[in-house]
Amino acid sequence: MMGDSTSAAKRAFGARVLACSSLAAIAIVTASPASAQSEPPPQPATPAAQTSDPAGQTTATGQSAPEGLADIVVTAQKRGVAERAQSVPVAITALNAAALRDANVTSLSSLTASIPNVSLDGSGTFNGQANFEIRGFGISSSIPSVEPSVGVFIDGVYQGQTLGIITDLFDIDSIEVLRGPQGTLFGRNTTGGAVSINTRRPGDKFAMEGKLSLESGPLVTAAASVEGPIGTPNLRGKITVYSSHDAGYYHNRFTDSRYGASTTLFVRPTLTWDITDRLNTTLIGEIGHIYGDGPPGVNSQVLDKFNVNLDYEGNTDIQYRRLTSETNWKVGFGDGTITNVFGYSRVRALPSSDVDGLPKPFFAIDTYLRQHQISEELRYAGTFGPLKITIGGFYYAQKYFYLESRRLNGGPPIGFGGEIDQKSAAGFGQLQLDLTDHFSLIAGGRYSWERKSAQVATYNAAAPRCNFATLSCQTFNFPGPPFADDGTNTWSRFSPKAGFQYRFNPNAQLYFTYSEGVRSGGYNIRSTVGSVSPGPYDQEIQNSFEFGFKSDLFNHKLRLNGAAFYNRIRGLQRDITIADPAVGSAQITANAGTAEIYGGEGEITWLVLPGLTVGAHFGYLKGKYETLTADLNGAAPGPGYELQLVRLPKWSYGANLSYKHTLANGGVASLNTDYGHVDRAAAQDNNTSFLSSRDLWNGNIAYKLPGGEMTISVFAKNILNDVTWVQASARAAAQGGGVFLTLSRGRSFGGSVAFKF
């Protein structure tokens, strides 16, 4: 094959990267002055990414921390206990509530330039829809049936639909970003990794906290939570209320008015009950509504900073309900923990968009999604001498109905849609065997089974099947003629994991893992072409090799973490866009061949002086198609080996600075600033459009009043006023031509007042 010789060269280069990284890591960790000693005992299980303060404040365990960098604890390995992130043999970036607050992080998208090889952007076609990417694994699609490569988990519950995921982060306890694949413990559709969001649990004392902020737009946010014991310290409750209104950051030249208005509302009650000293349960509910204008789309032919020119302003309307139950039972068997996590959610969304980005009615889309899901995970984690074990089972069911209406060149609506019912089950386990105080073997695996049943109504001009006015499809032409498939298919797969961890001392380690990731097969619910079957397309299989190191040096003053990796992907799922005058364009989801992605990332954090911390990070990605069984660019007979992989920026890098100083009156002044760069990358598989490079610089200055009950902050975002976009999609001449772009916000300033009593 054409890709064989280049693939061999790339693998050889990847091997050299691993070898060089190994030598560098060994040199770094052996330079640590700390002597080998046993690992400190783990902390009780909690979703919080707790931390010790750099100034030497006490940690959550009540022990005095050394004057050094903060120790963040995570639950990424589902051990039933919270572990130090630096001791876990996983490439992970964790942010706790304090870090999010100090950097004024209010949304997942704002972390894109702060974490190497990670993009947490939206789809761009519709507001509030996630298109996350880690290490080049991601999607560039707004089709509900396209399974993500990065799984999103809220309080341990997998989110089957990505609409409504990009919300504000008030009252969040921690965010853990795990590079992939994470298929052993986190399961389906985590080839790129997993983003775990944990909300804050109620404390055992009465407390109130809140925030009021004003930002350019104007964007006004008010939020508050109240928590405390309910009659007895064993029963604790909390309710969080959030409201945010954006009057519109952009200007629509077509209407000569503000554009981009949005409102976000949610209420989140939480109840925790310590039934006994070994058994506790937590119930978390959430009701939310996001509504406003459509996405800030613009055509490259009329790109003018942060102005749009839309004849159809579109709409955002997402309503969701979530219910999560987590129960933990400490048992004597292996001094272990049995954990049960149940989740239920419903999403109803009516997003729409002017996807030509021009002041003429070339191409507009209205959609409707109705989805509900349930999931259940039961697992046990325990320790038997040198053996640590985590085993469990998982069940997931999702059903959704999708309807789409297109209007082309001012003509009548064109409707199509469908319904998908899916169920999946899995058994998983992971073992860690400590052969010595320093060396451990890691092994695990997950067997998964999934079934999907699809009914799809393609567009039929002679006999329209779907009606957007009634939000219904009367007749489905799939399963049945002209397609041979009956609309139901099952998939199963065993995904292994193996590796080792070598601990030089409690503050320095090397690790290596081989693991396999699986992305679900399925059916294309946005199937517009009656002559092309909606599916099924097969699973996407990833084989991954990773070598990494973590170290805290010079009495916790310097932290160096890094990883190098090589991934090979078989059955690569791609959305192939073909011209179709009847419906504007058609997207066919298919297995397109094989590809490889390799690279590395590194992070450094240095406590220069008490209260002054500086950091830097970098990420490098390289990828190429090895074989192609589909013509991605329509330039037959050449299938497109020369094409860049979608959403694969070559370089990302950045730096940050944090300074805190306690004043004579007891108040605390702080400064936080961060800068991040992400290279240009292909936005579509056919490389007809690209995401712009990004240079983002943010800053936050805060003053915590004496006593600590109130904090006043001023902040600036995108100080360089960089014009960037999160979506780019080429349009045919019949659709107005040019490239449709979805803008990100430019420079904004603001201030906030936060209180806690």
N, C-alpha and C positions, 0 to 999 in steps of 0.2 A: 504494500500500500504506500501511497505517497507520504503518509505521516510516519512510517516506521523508522526511517533513519533519523529524522528530526526528533522523534520520541525517544530514541535511544540516547541521543545527545542530551536531551533535556533531563532524562533520568540520571545520566552520568553527572550532569551539573548539579542535580538535586542531591546526589550522593556526596558530592564535594561540599555542598552547603551544610549537610548534616555532619560531615566529618570535621569541617572547620568550626562549626558551632560547638561540637563536642569538645574539641581541644580548648576553645575559648571558655566554655562553661567550666571545665575541669580546672583551668587556671584561676578562674574567678572564685569558685567555691573553696578551693584548697587554700586560697589566700585569706580566708576568713579566720580571724583569731579565736573564734569560739571553739571550745573543745567539744568532742562528741559526748552527748548525754541523752537520756531518754526523752521522748516527746512529752510535753506537758499534757496533763489530762484534758480530754475534750470537755466543752461546755454543754450544758443541757440543750436539748433541741429547741430551736427557736427560728422563725423565719427571718429574724433581724440579722443584718450584717453589722454586728456590734464592733466597736472599735475602742482602742485605748487612745487617749488624747496625747498628742506629741509633747505636751508640757508635763506629762507624768501624772495625769489624773488617774483615778482608779478605774479599772475595767468593769465590765458587767459581772465578772466573777467575784468582785470585791477585793481582788489582789492588786497591789500597787504595780503599775507598769513601769518598765525602765524608760528613762528619758530617751525616746527614739521615735521612729515612725510608727504609725498606728497599726495595730493588728486587726484586720478585718476577718470576721468569721462568716462562714457560708454553710449552706445545707446542700450543696451541689451533688454530693455523693449519696444522699438519702440514707445516711448512716443512723438516723435517729438522734444524732447529736450534732451540734454546730462545731465545725472544724475551722482552724486557721486556714485562710485562703492560701497562705504561703506553704502550707504543709500538704495541700491537695495536689496529686499528680495530674492536674487538668489545667489547660490554658484558659484562664478565667479572669475577667475584669469585674470586680464587685464594687458597688457604691452603696454606702449606707445613708441613712436619713441626713446625717450631719454633712456628708460630702455633697449630697444633692442640694441642701439648703445653702451651703457656703458658696457653691458655684452658681446658684440661682437656676438650677436645671428644672424646668417646668414641663418638659415633654421629652419623650424618647428620641424624637428627631433631632433635638439639640445636642445629642451625644455623638452624632455621626462623625464629626471631625475630632472627637476627643479620644476615641478608642481605635487602635490600629487594626486595619483590615476588617472594619465593621461599618456598615451603613444601615441606619434605621429610618429610612425615608418612607414616605407614602407612595402610593401608586401613581399619583398625579392625575389620573383620569377622574377619580372621585375623591372628595375630601374624607379624611378619617380612615382610609384603607391602607394597611401596611404592605410594603414591598421590601421586607428586610433582607439584607445580604451580609454574609460573613464568609471571609476568605474566598470570595468569588462565587459562592453558592447562594443563589437568590432567584427571584422571578422578576420579570418585567411584564406583568399582566394584571388586568383587572377582572379576569374571568373567575367567577366564584368556584368553579370546579377545578381550577389549577391549584394543586396542593403546594403549600409553601415549602421552601428548603430550610427555613429557620422557624422552628416551633416557638410559639409564644405561650407561656404558662402564667396564669394569674392565680396566686395562692395555691399553686400546685396543680391547677386544672388546665389541660390543653384547650386552646381556643381554636375551634374548627373553622371559623370564618374570621377574616382579618378586618372586616369593617367594624369600626368602633374601638379598635385596639390602640390607635394613636390618640390617647387622651392625656389630660393634665395629671401631674404626678404629686398632687397634694396628699399628704397623709400616707405616703409610701415609706415603708420601713427599709426596703433594700431592693436593688436591682442587680441581678447576676447575669452576666453575658458569658456564656460558655461556648468556646469554639468547638466546631463539630469534627466528625459526627458524634452525636450524643444518643445513638440509638439504643444502647443497652439499658440505661436507666430512664431516659425520657421518651423513648419510643419513636413513634411514627413521625416522619417528615422533619427530622432534625439533622439532615446531612450537612447543612451549613453550621448548625449549632442550635442553641436554645437561649431564649431570653426569658428569665424567670423574674416576675414582679411579685413582691410580697407586700401586702398592705399591713399597716401597723395594728397590733393587737392592743386591747385595753389594759391599762395598768391597774394596780390594786389600791390606788389612791385617787380621790377626786381631782380632776384636772381639766382645764380648758386651754385650748390653743386655737389660734386663728391667724388669718393673713388678709390684708387688704393691699392691692397693688394697682398701679396705674401705669400703662405703657403706651407708646406711640400707636396710633390707630384712630381714636383711642381704644385701648383694650383694658377693661376694668374687671378685676377679679376679686371676689370676696369668698372666703372659705373659713369654716370653723369646725371644731370637733369638741365633744364633751364626753368624758369617760370617768369611770370609777366603779366601786363595788355596789352591788345591788342587794342590800340587806345583809349580806355576809361576804367576807373577803374571798370566799371560794367561788362566788358568782360575780363576774365583772362584765360591764357593758360599755359600749361606745357608739356614738352616732356621729357621722361626718356628713357635712352638707357643703356643697361646692357650687358656685355660680360664676360664670365668666362670660362677658359680652364684648365682642370686638365690633366696633362700628365700621370697620373696613379700612385696611391699610393701603389698598390700591386705588387707582383712579380709572374708571371706565370712560374712555373718550367717546364711545358711541352714545352713551346716555348722559355724559358730562356729570357724573356723580361718583360717590365713593363706591368701592366694590371690595368684596371679601368679608362682608359681615357674617358673624357666626356667634352662636350662643351655645354654651355647654353647661348642663345641669346634671348633678347626680347626688343621690343620697345613699350612704353606705352604713347600715347598722351592723354592729359586731357584738357577739355574745360569747364569752368564754366561761366554761364551768369546770372547776377542778372537782370532779366527782369524788375522787380519793386522792391521796398523795401520789398514786401511781397511774391514775386514769384521768384524762382531761379531754374535753371536746370544745371545739370552736365552730360557731355558725356565723357565716358572713353573707350578707345580702347586698345587692346593689341594683339600683334603678337609675338609668341615665338616659339623657336625650341630648343629641347634638343636631343643631339645625342652623340654616343660614344660606348664603349664596353658594354657588358651585365653585369649582377650583379656579384659581387665577391663571387661566390659559391665555396664551398669546401666540400668534404665528410669527415665525422667524422673519417673514417679509415685513412685519410692522413692529418688530421688537424695539421698544423705547423705554429702557430702564424698568420702572415698576408701574407702567401704564398698560392697561389692557384695552381691547377694542372689540367688545363682544355684543352682537345683536341679540344673543340669547344668554342670559346670565346664569342659567342652570340653578341647581338647588342641592342642598344637603339636608337630609332628614334621616337620622339614625336613632332608633330607640332600642334599648337593650335591657335585659333583666338577667341577673346572675344570682345563683345561690350555691354556696360552697360549705361543705361540712368536713372538718378534719378532726379525727379522733386519734389520740396517742395513748397506748397502754404499755407501761413499763412492766416487763415480765422477768422472772428469775432465770428463765431458760436462756443461757448465754448472756445474762445481764442485758437483755435485748429490749427492743421496742417494736410493738405491732402498730402500724399506722394505716388508717383508712381515710381516703380522700374521695369524697363524692362531689360531683359538680353537675349543675344544670344551668342552661342559659338559653335565652331566646333573643333573636335579633330580627328587627323589622326595619328595612331601609328603603328609601326612595331617592337615591342620588341621581343627578343628571348633570350634563356638561355640554358646552359648545366646543366640540373637539376639532374644529377647523381653526379656531382662534382668530377669525376674521369678522369684520362687521357686515357679513353677508350670510344668508342661510344656506351654507354649503353642507354642513354635517353636524347634527345635534343628536345626542343620545339621552333617553330617559330610561331608567331601570327600576326594577322592584325586586327585592330579596326578602323572603320569609324563611327563617331558619330556626331550628331548635336542636339541642344536643343534650345528651346525658353521658356521664363518664363515671367510672368507679375504679379506684386503684387500692389494692390491699397488699401490704408488704410487711416483711419482717427484717430487722437488722439486729445482729448480735455478734458477740465475740467469744470465741472458744480458744483460749490460750493464744497461740500465734496466728489464729485464723479469724479474719473478719468476713462476715457474710451478709449480703443483702439479697433477698429473694422476694418475688411477688407476682401478682397477676393484674391484668388491666383489661377493662372492657369499655368500648366507646361506640356510641350510636349517634348518627346525625341524619337529619332529613331537611332538605331545603327545596324551595320553589323559586325559580328565577325567570324574570320576564324582561325583555328589552324591546324598546321602541326607537326606531331611527327615523329621522327626517332628513332627506337629501334634496338639496337645491330647492327648498321650499315646497316639496311635494308632500303627498299624504304619508302618514306614518306607516312604517314597515315593522311588523311585530313577529317575534319568535321567542322561544324560551324552553323551559323544561323543568323536570323534577328529578332529584337524585336521592336515593335512600341507601345509606351505607351503615355497615356494622363491622366492628373489628374487635379482636381479642388477642391477648398476648400473655406469655409467661416469660419472666426475665430473672436473671441472677448475676451477681458479681461477687468474686472472692478476692481477698488479699491475704496472702500467706507471708508472714514475716519470717524469713529463713534465718536472719540474724537481726541484731539491733539496727543494722544499717540497710539491709537489702530485702526487698519484698517482691514477690511475683503477683501479678494481677491477671485474672482471667474472668471472662463473663460471656454472656450471650443473651439473645432475645429471640424467641420464636413468635412470629406474628402471623395472623390470619385476617383477611379482610374480604368483604363482599360488597359490591356496589350494584344497584339496580337503577337503570336510567330510563326515563321517557323524555324524548326531545322532539320539539316541534320546530322544524326548519321553516324558513320563509317560503310562502307559496302565494304568488301574486294572484293566481286564479281562485284560490280558496283559502283566504287568510284564516289561520288557526288560532291566533292569539289576539286578545283585545286589551290594550293598556288601560282603557277607560274603566273596564270592569276588573282589571288585574287578574285575568284568567286566560287559560288556553283550553279550547273546547276539544280539540282533536290532536293527538300525538301521532306522528308517523314513524315513531321508533319506540319500542321494538316493532319489527315487521318490515314488509317490503318498502323500499328496494334493498334493504340491508339484510345480510345473511345472519348477523349476530342478533341474539334475542334480547339484548339490552341488560343482561346480568352476567357478571363475571366475578371470579374469586381469585385471590392471590395469597400466597403464603411464602415465608422466607425465614431462615435462621440466620441471624447476624452475630458473628462472633467478635470477641474482643480479647486481646492478650497484650501483656507488657510487663514492665518492671519499674521499680522505683529504688533509687539508691540515695540514702540520706547521709551526707557527710557529717552533719550535726543537725540539731533542731532548726537551724536557720539556713540550711543550704541543701539542695537536692537536685538530682538528675532524674528524668523519667523518659520512658519510651513506650509508645502504644501502637499496636496495629488494631484497627477496628473497621467494621463494615457499616455503612449507612444505607437506608432504604427510603426512597420517596415513592409514595403510593401511585399505583396505576389508576386509570379511570376513564371517564367519558367527558367529552367536551360539551358542556351545557350551552355554550354560545356557538352552536353549530348552525351556520347560516346557509351553507351550500348544500342543496338537496341531493347532489350527486356524490357527495363525500360523506362517508360514515362518521358519526360522532365518536366512534371508538369501537372496541376498547384500545387504549394504548397501555403499554406494559410498565412495570416498575422501573425506576431508575436506581441502579446499584453503584455504590461508591466504596472503593477500597482505599483506606487512608493509613499513612505512616507518619508518625509525629515524634520528634525528639525535642525535649524542652528542659529548661533549668530554671530554678528559682533560688534567690539568695538574699539574705539580709546581712550586711557586712558592717564592720566597725561599730559594734554595739548598737545595731539597729539604726544607724545614721544613713546608710546607703542601701537601696534596694535595687537589684538587677534581676529582671525576668526576661526570658526569651524563648522562642520556639521556632523550629523549622519543620516543614511538612511537605508531603507529596501525596496527591490524590489522583486516582484514576476513576473515571465515571463511565459506566456502561449503560446502554439504553437511555442515553441522554434525552430528556424530555425538552422539546422546544415548541414554541408557537410559531408556525409558519404562516406568514401573511401573504395572501394572493389577491390580485385585483379582481373585483367583482362589481361591475357597474350597478347591478340590481340592488346591492346592499351596502355599497361604499367600499368595503373591504371584508375579506373573510379570513378568519384565523383557524388554522388546523393544528391541533395538538397531536404530536407524534413523537415516537422514539427516533432520534435523528442520527445516532451513531455513538462514538466514544470520544472522550476528551481527557486531557490531563491538566491539572492545576497544581503548581507548587510555589513555595515562597517561604517567608518567615516574618517574624515581628519581634520587637523588643520594646521594653519599657524600663525607664530608669527614674528613680525618685531619690532625692538627696535632701536630708535635713541639714541645711547649711548652718543654721543657728537655731536656738530654741524659738519656735514660732515661725521660722522662715523655711519654707519647703519649695524646691524647684523640681520640675520633672520634664521628661521628654519621652516621645515614643515614635516608632516608625513601623511601617508595614510594607512588604514587597510581595507582589503577586505576578505570576506569569502563567499563561495557559495557552493551549492550542488544541484544535481538533485533530484526533488521530485517524479516525475513519468517519465517513459521512454516508448515510443511507438516504438522506433527504436533501433536496436542493433548497438551501436556506435563502439564497439571494436571487433565485429566478433566472440565473445566468447560465442555463444549461449550454453545453454539457459539463461545465465546471461546477461542482457542487458547493464550493466555497471554503476550501481548506485555509485560504488566506484570511478569512474573516476573523475578527476579534471576538472572543467570548463576551457575552453580554454582561454588563455591570462588573467589569474586572479592571479596576484602576491599578496601574502598575505600582505607583507609590502613594503612600499616605504617611504623613508625619505631623508632628506638632510639639508644642511645649506649653507648660503651665507654671504658674507661680502662686503661692499662697503665703500670706503673712498675717500673723495675729499678734497683738500687743495689748497687755493689760495695763490700763492707765492708773494713775495714782488714786483716782476716785472709785476704783473697782470696775469701771466699765471696760469693755473689750472692743478695740478697733481692729478691723480685718480688711484685707485686700485680696481678691482672687481674680486672676486673669488667665485666659487660655487662648492659644492660637492653634489652628489646625488647617492642614492642606490635604486635599484629595485630588488626584490626577483625573484628567478627562477619561471617559470610558464609553464604550458602545452602549446605546440605550435599546437597540433592537437587534434581533438575531441577524438580520440582513445588513446591518451596519449602515443603514441609510440615515441614521440620526445618532447623535451623541449627547451624553451628559457633559456639561461644562466642568472644567476644573473648578475647585472651590478653595477659597482662602477665607477662613472665618476667624474672627478675633472678637472675643467677648470679655467683659469685665464687670466686677461687682465690688462695691465698697459698702461695708456695713459697720454699724456701731451698736453694740449690745449694752444697754443701760445697766448701771450698777444694780445688782440683785438678779439680773438675767431674765427678768420677766418680759422685756420688750426689746426688739431689735429693729433698727431703722436702716434701710438699705437704698442705695441708688445703683443702677446698673445700665449697661449698654450692650446691645447685641449686634453682631455683624458690623462692627465699627468701621471696617473698610468699605462698607456699602457695596459689597460684591454682588453682582447680578448673576444669580445661579438658578438652575431649574432641576427638579427631581424627576421629570418625565420629558421625553423627546420622542415624537412619533411623526415620521414623514407622511405627508398627505399627497395623494395623486392629484393630477391637474383637475379632475372632475370634482375633487373635494376642496379646491382652492389653491392647491400646491403648497410649497413651503414645508416647514416643520412645526408641528404643534408642540409648544413648550409649556410646562406648568411651573410658574415662578415660585421661588422661595422669598420670604420677607427680606427686605433690605435693612438698612440701619434703623435701629429703634432704641429709644431711651425710656427709662422708667424709674419708679421708686416704689418701695413697699414698706409696710409696717407689719411686723409679726409679733404676736404676744403668746405667752404661755404662763398660766397660773396653776 
